Amino acid sequence: MAERRRYFSVRGGEWGFAVVGLPLALLGGGYALAVLYAGALLSLTVLGLPFVVAALLGARALGAPHRRLVGRLLGERVEAPDRLPLPRGLVARGRVVLTDPVAWRTLLFLVLRLPLGLLGFFAAVALPLGCGWLIGLPLWSRLLEPGGRLFTWLDAVSVPLGLTLLTAVPGAVRAVSAANRWLARLLLGPARAQRRVRELETARATLLAESGAQLRRLERDLHDGTQARLVALAITLSLADDALAPAAGPDLGRLRTLVERARGQTNDSIAELRRLTRGLHPVALDGGLGEALPDLTATSPVPVTVRLDLRERPDSVVERTVYFCAAELLTNIAKHSGARSAELAAIAADGRVRLTVRDDGRGGAALGTGTGLTGLGERLAAVDGILRVDSPPGGPTLVTVELPTRL
């Protein structure tokens, strides 16, 4: 229901954007054209560079209302670029502004937005009015001409032509809105280098937080669990040593009991250490993904079909990431999907690894709705990977993980 409301709100916003966005498109387009014209005229004078610097700063500022309007009415959230760092000194600041890709891309957006704004207004307002005029042409002509007139071929063609054009109005508005979304995504967001820096900063922060949390958890488990078991083992061995040399001779019954207790405590400590180290590096990966993934699917409560095409062996970090992603996805299927069967496929070729997990469950999975898929996306971002989820309500669900074989 929420998705339906969003659908209709976006559709209504497309019509509003076509009407409300026209003044902003005219303002931005006029500014851009005037800047380009004046900049060309002043390029041979001493005022040329200062004028271009000021014009680029103005273009950067005009990008903000366009981003807000596209996000509010078209439902396309465009991330704002980073603020422009301005060093000390007029020459240094001018050089930074002149080499700012965001400002130049915004200026190009303002130029291209002008014809799109006119097309959108024509599709949303002028075209429906023209269709209404065509549909009512036989009536208007008889009302406006005194004495009436004969029925002509124009009267016969105008009504079906107006109805035909009227049915094309929604499609024209959607097409122009899609072009505006694409243009805003392409030119109003951060530059590719800035976006890459942001992704790497986010991935680094996530990786550091995850590593820190894992180390703290390991330290706590070692302190509260394994260390306590080893202390208990040391006490048991000390008691066994006391049982060996009493004044009346060794107490064999008590000694046997203490040795059995020490053996049990040793086994518990070994099991605890295995559990703690299992998440650091899965032993199954020693033989590569070709051995690890079939072993992983064999423990799944949902029957899983495995298809592998591993022509290359990825780096150990990539293998570990793929393994943990597969484990998390199979766990999600068992816990939440209600699926009766699943399929896991892994391909490693041409420098890329692709893992796909499909199930026939109830669907409805999406990024951002739970911690599992969100955590996978953050883990993949740290190794330059991507996560795609296709899970319509009612299923099936297809999750694709793709990342490079070498880092």
C-alpha positions as CSV (number, residue, x, y, z in Angstrom):
1,M,0.0,0.0,0.0
2,A,2.8,2.4,0.8
3,E,4.5,1.5,-2.5
4,R,1.2,2.4,-4.3
5,R,1.0,5.7,-2.5
6,R,4.6,6.5,-3.5
7,Y,3.9,5.5,-7.1
8,F,1.0,7.9,-7.4
9,S,2.8,10.7,-5.5
10,V,5.7,10.4,-7.9
11,R,3.3,10.4,-10.9
12,G,1.6,13.5,-9.6
13,G,5.0,15.1,-8.9
14,E,5.9,14.6,-12.5
15,W,3.1,16.9,-13.6
16,G,4.0,19.4,-10.8
17,F,7.6,19.3,-11.8
18,A,6.7,20.1,-15.5
19,V,4.8,23.2,-14.4
20,V,6.6,24.4,-11.3
21,G,10.1,23.6,-12.7
22,L,9.7,25.8,-15.8
23,P,10.5,29.1,-14.1
24,L,13.6,27.6,-12.5
25,A,14.6,26.1,-15.8
26,L,14.2,29.4,-17.5
27,L,16.2,31.2,-14.8
28,G,19.0,28.6,-14.8
29,G,19.1,28.3,-18.6
30,G,19.1,32.1,-19.0
31,Y,21.9,32.4,-16.5
32,A,24.0,29.7,-18.1
33,L,23.6,31.1,-21.6
34,A,24.3,34.7,-20.4
35,V,27.4,33.5,-18.6
36,L,28.7,31.6,-21.6
37,Y,28.1,34.5,-23.9
38,A,29.6,37.1,-21.6
39,G,32.5,34.8,-20.7
40,A,33.3,34.4,-24.4
41,L,33.2,38.2,-24.9
42,L,35.4,38.9,-21.8
43,S,37.8,36.1,-22.4
44,L,40.3,38.4,-24.1
45,T,40.3,41.0,-21.4
46,V,41.6,41.1,-17.9
47,L,38.1,40.7,-16.5
48,G,37.6,37.3,-18.2
49,L,38.9,34.9,-15.6
50,P,37.4,36.7,-12.6
51,F,34.0,36.7,-14.3
52,V,34.2,33.0,-15.1
53,V,35.2,32.2,-11.5
54,A,32.2,34.2,-10.2
55,A,29.9,32.6,-12.8
56,L,31.0,29.1,-11.8
57,L,30.4,29.8,-8.1
58,G,26.9,31.0,-9.1
59,A,26.2,27.9,-11.2
60,R,27.3,25.7,-8.3
61,A,24.8,27.5,-6.0
62,L,22.0,27.1,-8.6
63,G,22.4,23.4,-8.5
64,A,21.0,23.1,-5.0
65,P,17.4,24.2,-5.7
66,H,17.3,21.9,-8.8
67,R,18.4,19.0,-6.6
68,R,15.7,19.7,-4.0
69,L,13.0,20.0,-6.7
70,V,14.0,16.8,-8.4
71,G,14.0,15.0,-5.1
72,R,10.7,16.4,-3.9
73,L,8.7,16.1,-7.0
74,L,10.4,13.3,-9.1
75,G,11.4,11.1,-6.2
76,E,15.1,11.1,-7.4
77,R,17.4,11.8,-4.5
78,V,20.6,13.3,-5.8
79,E,23.5,13.5,-3.3
80,A,24.9,16.9,-2.8
81,P,28.6,17.3,-3.8
82,D,31.2,18.2,-1.3
83,R,31.8,21.8,-0.4
84,L,34.4,23.5,-2.5
85,P,37.7,23.8,-0.5
86,L,38.9,27.4,-0.8
87,P,42.6,27.9,0.0
88,R,44.1,31.2,1.0
89,G,44.9,33.6,-1.8
90,L,42.8,34.9,-4.7
91,V,44.9,33.1,-7.3
92,A,44.8,29.8,-5.5
93,R,41.0,30.1,-5.0
94,G,40.5,31.0,-8.6
95,R,42.5,28.0,-9.7
96,V,40.4,25.7,-7.5
97,V,37.1,27.1,-8.9
98,L,38.2,26.9,-12.5
99,T,39.2,23.3,-12.1
100,D,36.1,22.3,-10.2
101,P,34.3,19.6,-12.2
102,V,31.1,20.0,-10.2
103,A,30.7,23.7,-11.2
104,W,31.2,22.9,-14.9
105,R,28.8,20.0,-14.9
106,T,26.2,22.1,-13.1
107,L,26.6,24.8,-15.8
108,L,26.1,22.1,-18.5
109,F,23.0,20.9,-16.6
110,L,21.5,24.4,-16.6
111,V,22.0,24.6,-20.4
112,L,20.4,21.3,-21.0
113,R,17.6,21.7,-18.5
114,L,16.2,24.7,-20.4
115,P,14.9,22.7,-23.4
116,L,13.8,19.9,-21.2
117,G,11.8,22.4,-19.1
118,L,10.1,23.8,-22.2
119,L,9.3,20.2,-23.4
120,G,7.9,19.3,-20.0
121,F,5.7,22.3,-19.9
122,F,4.5,21.7,-23.4
123,A,3.7,18.0,-22.6
124,A,1.9,18.8,-19.3
125,V,0.1,22.0,-20.2
126,A,0.1,23.1,-23.8
127,L,-0.5,19.6,-25.3
128,P,-3.6,18.9,-23.2
129,L,-5.0,22.3,-23.9
130,G,-4.4,21.8,-27.6
131,C,-6.1,18.4,-27.4
132,G,-9.1,20.0,-25.7
133,W,-9.3,22.6,-28.5
134,L,-9.2,19.9,-31.2
135,I,-11.9,17.8,-29.5
136,G,-14.2,20.8,-29.2
137,L,-13.3,22.3,-32.6
138,P,-16.7,21.4,-34.2
139,L,-18.5,23.1,-31.3
140,W,-16.2,26.2,-31.2
141,S,-16.5,26.8,-34.9
142,R,-20.3,26.8,-34.8
143,L,-20.5,28.9,-31.7
144,L,-18.1,31.5,-33.0
145,E,-19.4,31.8,-36.5
146,P,-22.8,33.4,-36.8
147,G,-25.3,31.6,-39.0
148,G,-23.5,28.3,-38.6
149,R,-21.4,26.5,-41.2
150,L,-21.3,23.1,-43.0
151,F,-19.6,20.0,-41.4
152,T,-16.1,19.8,-43.0
153,W,-13.4,17.2,-43.1
154,L,-11.5,19.2,-40.4
155,D,-14.4,18.7,-38.0
156,A,-14.3,14.9,-38.7
157,V,-10.6,14.6,-38.1
158,S,-10.2,17.0,-35.1
159,V,-12.0,14.9,-32.5
160,P,-10.2,11.5,-33.1
161,L,-6.9,13.4,-33.5
162,G,-7.4,15.2,-30.2
163,L,-8.4,12.0,-28.4
164,T,-5.3,10.2,-29.8
165,L,-3.0,13.0,-28.8
166,L,-4.6,13.1,-25.3
167,T,-3.8,9.5,-24.7
168,A,-0.1,10.2,-25.5
169,V,0.1,13.0,-22.9
170,P,0.9,10.8,-19.8
171,G,3.6,9.0,-21.8
172,A,5.2,12.2,-22.9
173,V,5.2,13.6,-19.4
174,R,6.8,10.4,-18.1
175,A,9.4,10.4,-20.8
176,V,10.4,14.0,-20.1
177,S,10.5,13.3,-16.3
178,A,12.7,10.3,-16.9
179,A,15.1,12.5,-18.9
180,N,15.2,15.0,-16.1
181,R,16.0,12.3,-13.5
182,W,18.8,10.9,-15.7
183,L,20.2,14.4,-16.3
184,A,20.1,15.2,-12.6
185,R,21.8,12.0,-11.6
186,L,24.5,12.5,-14.3
187,L,25.4,16.1,-13.7
188,L,24.1,17.4,-10.3
189,G,25.7,14.8,-8.0
190,P,29.3,14.6,-6.8
191,A,32.0,14.1,-9.4
192,R,33.2,10.5,-10.0
193,A,36.4,11.1,-8.0
194,Q,34.5,12.6,-5.1
195,R,32.0,9.8,-5.1
196,R,34.8,7.2,-5.1
197,V,36.5,9.0,-2.2
198,R,33.2,8.9,-0.2
199,E,32.7,5.3,-0.9
200,L,36.2,4.4,0.2
201,E,35.8,6.5,3.3
202,T,32.5,4.8,4.2
203,A,34.0,1.4,3.5
204,R,37.1,2.1,5.6
205,A,35.0,3.4,8.5
206,T,32.7,0.3,8.2
207,L,35.7,-2.1,8.0
208,L,37.4,-0.4,11.0
209,A,34.2,-0.5,13.1
210,E,33.6,-4.1,12.2
211,S,37.2,-5.1,13.0
212,G,37.1,-3.2,16.2
213,A,33.8,-4.8,17.3
214,Q,35.2,-8.2,16.3
215,L,38.3,-7.7,18.4
216,R,36.4,-6.5,21.4
217,R,34.0,-9.5,21.1
218,L,36.9,-11.9,20.8
219,E,38.7,-10.3,23.8
220,R,35.5,-10.4,25.9
221,D,34.9,-14.1,25.0
222,L,38.5,-15.0,25.7
223,H,38.3,-13.2,29.1
224,D,34.9,-14.4,30.2
225,G,35.0,-17.9,28.6
226,T,38.2,-19.5,27.7
227,Q,40.3,-17.8,30.4
228,A,37.8,-18.9,33.1
229,R,37.9,-22.5,31.8
230,L,41.7,-22.5,31.8
231,V,41.8,-21.2,35.4
232,A,39.4,-23.9,36.4
233,L,41.6,-26.5,34.7
234,A,44.7,-25.1,36.5
235,I,42.8,-25.5,39.9
236,T,41.8,-29.0,39.0
237,L,45.4,-30.0,38.2
238,S,46.5,-28.4,41.4
239,L,44.0,-30.5,43.3
240,A,45.2,-33.6,41.5
241,D,48.7,-32.8,42.5
242,D,47.6,-32.5,46.1
243,A,45.9,-35.9,45.8
244,L,49.1,-37.6,44.6
245,A,51.1,-36.9,47.8
246,P,48.9,-37.1,51.0
247,A,50.4,-38.4,54.2
248,A,48.5,-41.7,53.9
249,G,49.5,-42.2,50.2
250,P,47.8,-41.3,46.9
251,D,44.0,-41.1,46.9
252,L,43.4,-43.0,43.6
253,G,39.6,-42.5,43.6
254,R,39.8,-38.8,44.1
255,L,42.7,-38.6,41.6
256,R,40.7,-40.4,38.9
257,T,37.8,-38.0,39.4
258,L,40.0,-35.0,39.2
259,V,41.7,-36.3,36.0
260,E,38.3,-36.9,34.4
261,R,37.3,-33.4,35.3
262,A,40.5,-32.0,33.9
263,R,39.9,-33.9,30.6
264,G,36.4,-32.5,30.3
265,Q,37.6,-29.0,31.0
266,T,40.3,-29.4,28.4
267,N,37.8,-30.6,25.8
268,D,35.5,-27.6,26.6
269,S,38.4,-25.2,26.2
270,I,39.4,-26.6,22.9
271,A,35.8,-26.4,21.7
272,E,35.6,-22.8,22.9
273,L,38.7,-21.9,21.0
274,R,37.5,-23.5,17.8
275,R,34.2,-21.5,18.1
276,L,36.1,-18.3,18.6
277,T,38.5,-18.8,15.7
278,R,35.8,-20.1,13.3
279,G,34.9,-16.6,12.1
280,L,38.5,-15.4,11.6
281,H,39.3,-17.7,8.7
282,P,37.1,-20.7,7.8
283,V,39.1,-23.9,7.6
284,A,37.0,-24.9,4.6
285,L,38.6,-22.1,2.5
286,D,42.0,-23.7,2.6
287,G,40.9,-25.7,-0.5
288,G,39.2,-22.7,-2.1
289,L,35.6,-21.8,-2.9
290,G,35.2,-25.0,-4.9
291,E,35.4,-27.0,-1.7
292,A,34.0,-24.5,0.8
293,L,30.7,-23.6,-0.9
294,P,29.5,-27.2,-1.4
295,D,30.3,-27.9,2.3
296,L,28.5,-24.8,3.3
297,T,25.3,-25.7,1.3
298,A,25.4,-29.2,2.7
299,T,24.6,-27.9,6.2
300,S,21.6,-25.7,5.0
301,P,18.2,-26.9,6.2
302,V,16.8,-25.8,2.8
303,P,17.9,-28.0,-0.2
304,V,20.4,-26.1,-2.2
305,T,21.5,-26.8,-5.8
306,V,25.1,-25.7,-6.4
307,R,26.6,-24.6,-9.8
308,L,30.3,-23.6,-9.8
309,D,32.4,-22.2,-12.6
310,L,35.7,-21.2,-10.9
311,R,38.3,-20.7,-13.6
312,E,40.3,-18.3,-11.4
313,R,41.1,-18.4,-7.7
314,P,40.4,-15.0,-6.1
315,D,42.5,-13.4,-3.4
316,S,42.0,-14.8,0.1
317,V,40.2,-11.6,1.2
318,V,37.8,-12.0,-1.7
319,E,37.2,-15.7,-1.1
320,R,36.5,-15.0,2.6
321,T,34.0,-12.2,1.6
322,V,32.2,-14.5,-0.9
323,Y,32.1,-17.3,1.7
324,F,30.6,-15.1,4.4
325,C,28.1,-13.6,1.9
326,A,26.9,-17.1,0.9
327,A,26.6,-18.1,4.5
328,E,24.6,-15.0,5.4
329,L,22.3,-15.4,2.4
330,L,21.6,-19.1,3.1
331,T,20.9,-18.3,6.7
332,N,18.4,-15.6,5.6
333,I,16.7,-18.1,3.4
334,A,16.4,-20.7,6.2
335,K,15.1,-18.1,8.7
336,H,12.9,-15.7,6.7
337,S,12.0,-16.8,3.2
338,G,9.9,-19.9,3.8
339,A,11.5,-21.4,0.7
340,R,11.4,-25.1,-0.3
341,S,14.5,-25.0,-2.5
342,A,17.3,-22.7,-3.4
343,E,20.1,-22.4,-5.9
344,L,23.6,-21.1,-5.4
345,A,25.9,-20.3,-8.4
346,A,29.4,-18.9,-8.3
347,I,31.5,-17.8,-11.4
348,A,35.1,-16.6,-11.2
349,A,36.4,-15.5,-14.6
350,D,37.8,-12.4,-16.4
351,G,38.8,-10.8,-13.2
352,R,35.4,-10.8,-11.6
353,V,33.6,-13.1,-9.1
354,R,29.8,-13.3,-9.2
355,L,27.7,-15.1,-6.6
356,T,24.0,-15.5,-7.1
357,V,21.6,-17.1,-4.6
358,R,18.0,-17.7,-5.7
359,D,15.1,-19.1,-3.7
360,D,11.4,-19.8,-4.2
361,G,10.3,-18.2,-1.0
362,R,7.8,-15.4,-0.2
363,G,10.1,-12.6,-1.5
364,G,9.9,-9.0,-0.2
365,A,13.6,-8.7,0.7
366,A,15.1,-5.3,0.1
367,L,18.2,-3.4,1.0
368,G,17.8,-1.1,4.0
369,T,14.9,-3.1,5.6
370,G,17.2,-5.3,7.9
371,T,20.6,-5.5,9.3
372,G,21.6,-8.7,7.3
373,L,21.5,-7.3,3.8
374,T,22.7,-3.9,4.9
375,G,25.7,-5.5,6.6
376,L,26.5,-7.5,3.4
377,G,26.4,-4.3,1.4
378,E,28.8,-2.6,3.8
379,R,31.2,-5.6,3.8
380,L,31.2,-5.7,0.0
381,A,31.8,-1.9,-0.3
382,A,35.1,-2.5,1.6
383,V,36.3,-4.7,-1.2
384,D,34.9,-2.7,-4.1
385,G,31.9,-5.1,-4.5
386,I,28.2,-4.5,-5.2
387,L,25.0,-6.2,-4.0
388,R,21.8,-6.4,-6.0
389,V,18.5,-7.7,-4.7
390,D,15.5,-8.6,-6.8
391,S,12.7,-9.8,-4.6
392,P,9.2,-9.0,-5.6
393,P,6.4,-9.8,-3.1
394,G,5.5,-13.5,-3.6
395,G,9.0,-14.3,-4.8
396,P,11.2,-15.6,-6.2
397,T,14.2,-13.8,-4.6
398,L,17.5,-13.3,-6.5
399,V,20.5,-11.8,-4.7
400,T,23.6,-11.1,-6.8
401,V,27.1,-10.4,-5.3
402,E,29.8,-9.2,-7.6
403,L,33.4,-8.1,-6.8
404,P,36.9,-8.2,-8.4
405,T,39.0,-11.3,-8.0
406,R,42.1,-9.2,-7.2
407,L,42.3,-6.2,-4.8
